[in-house]
Amino acid sequence: MSRGNELPALISPLLQELFGVDGGFYLFMHQLSDSPGVLVHGPFGVNENHGDILQTEVARGKWFSRLPHVVPLERWLPAREFPPEWASFSRRIGVSYVGVWPIQLRERVAGAVILAKRDKPADVVLESRLIRLFVMQVSLVLGLIIDRREAEITSSIDPLTNLSNRRGFMERWFTWHQNHRTSRSTIAIGILDVDGFKQINDQRGHWIGDQVLQTIGRDLKAVVGLDGLCARWGGDEFVFCLAQPKDPDVLTQELSRRLCEGLPTVSFGIAILDRDGTDFDGCLVKADQRMYEAKSAKAARLGEEENAVPLDPGAAVMAADHKVRRTRRDLRQ
């Protein structure tokens, strides 16, 4: 969350100018392996060159190992009241007063602003209250940043399949493409859709159709792996990208084996960047053309426009789930 990370750098000069603080840093709660912890961020002033020491002491559980801390909050604390573990470090940097003001998000303590002064504040009580109001505003701004970021993430994810949607895919594509472009990887761009999907919805119901899309999404994600990209493009169409040194024909055969077995089947087309098109859009058009060529050829073989829908409403889902398990077993091997 880059904008949230920039916030301390913006407010630190204001704290120095408005309240004459000589230094400070910020603490934020975080989760690592389900164990709560505290992360030191943005030390400034007299604390600027001591970030590593601060983080080490926090990680060791000596300072602010939990929030709210036992130290009185939201007021300046004189050196004589410092906890023993603070004393030597405070003397080293010449600090006589320290204050802790909590950052609250959604009615929970999410972090704190730690401020330091060499000299006694002119009015300890008034200044403590003003800083409290200042940090409350910071909490509100940080909350708005988090809410906006969460909304951005939600807007880039397809809620049914939990894959990226078109917007999310394109946001990731530019970075992914540049990384693999640098390594001179062969980049394959593909598109697929579910054969007979309209009949599944019309004859078996949208609930079964949704399950089919979820299963195809899980299957496709397993095939492309962590290094590939995939997204639900719209309706029953999915787009994917792979970067690997395999021959394109070998790649096509492998995807056919993993994605076109079972019921319902899918039709897909693949285009190779720089061979079939010079950019993403050009390759996607070519892949789409090949997908419909494959679908037409399949329909011609079956003597009808689309594959028949399985008679058992749950057969498509059960068959596709079985295929997912087989695909994952193949990938582990």
Secondary structure, 3 states (H helix, E strand, C coil): CHHHHHHHHHHHHHHHHHHCCCEEEEEEEEEECCEEEEEEEEEEECCHHHHHHHHHHHHCCCCCCCCCCCCCCCCEEEHHHCCHHHHHHHHHCCCCEEEEEEEEECCEEEEEEEEEECCCCCCHHHHHHHHHHHHHHHHHHHHHHHHHHHHHHHHCECCCCCCECHHHHHHHHHHHHHHHHHCCCCEEEEEEEECCHHHHHHHHCHHHHHHHHHHHHHHHHHHHCCCCEEEEEECCEEEEEEECCCCHHHHHHHHHHHHCCCCCCEEEEEEEECCCECCHHHHHHHHHHHHHHHHHHHHHHHCCCCCCCCCCCCHHHHHHHHHHHHHHHHHHC
